[in-house]
Amino acid sequence: MKHLAAYLLLALAGNESPSASDIKEVLSSVGVDADSERLEKLIAELQGKDINELIAEGTTKLASVPSGGAGAAAAPAAGGAAAAEAPAAEKEEEKEESDEDMGFGLFD
C-alpha cells in the first residue's frame, strides 16, 4: 500500500510514470524502506496505464459492492421517537458506569 501511495503522490505531482528510484526516494524521505520485489511488481502492473482511468474503473467496481450500511439507516426511520430516546438512555448508563470505577482496580 505504501508503494502505491508514493506512486500516486508522484503522479499527482506531474510524474506520469514514476520509476522505482522515484518511489524509493519518496518513501525514504519519510523514513520508510521500500520492498524492491513489491515495487517492481507494482510498476509492472501500472506500466502504460493512466492512473485516472484506473481510479475511475475501481470506483465503478466498488459501487457494486454491498456495504451493509443501508439496513442501519432504515431502522431509525421506522421507529423515530423510540430510537431518539434510546441513545439518551445509553448515555446516562455510561456515566453511571464510569462513576462506579472511581480509580480502583479490580483486585484492590
Secondary structure as UniProt FT lines:
FT   HELIX           2..12
FT   TURN            13..14
FT   HELIX           20..29
FT   TURN            30..31
FT   HELIX           36..46
FT   TURN            47..48
FT   HELIX           51..63
FT   HELIX           69..78
FT   HELIX           80..101
FT   TURN            102..103
FT   TURN            106..107
//
